[in-house]
């Protein structure tokens, strides 16, 4: 990882509007069950990992149209699928974030 005086060279993470809206709904459902603090903390940690080390997730497939990978990562209770373009230091999340089974959501 390249480091500068301000810290590691981060990846740009782009969330689709659908993903952002669904995450808001997910947090609202969690709030109804009194578990929104944990979901919010998991979302922050997931975003942090995607920005500094998106390879934390497991490889699902190599992308054939562009040099990239489709990956899946888990920060309980959240599961994120994302495209990683390492050469451009770009992460794209376009599939709504899911929850683990038996997470209460």
Secondary structure, DSSP 8 states (H G I E B T S, - for coil): --EETTEE---EEEE-HHHHHHHHHHHHHHHHTT-HHHHHHHHHHHHHHHHH-GGGSEEEEEETTTTEEEEEEEETTEEEEEEEEGGGTEEEE-S--EE-TTS--
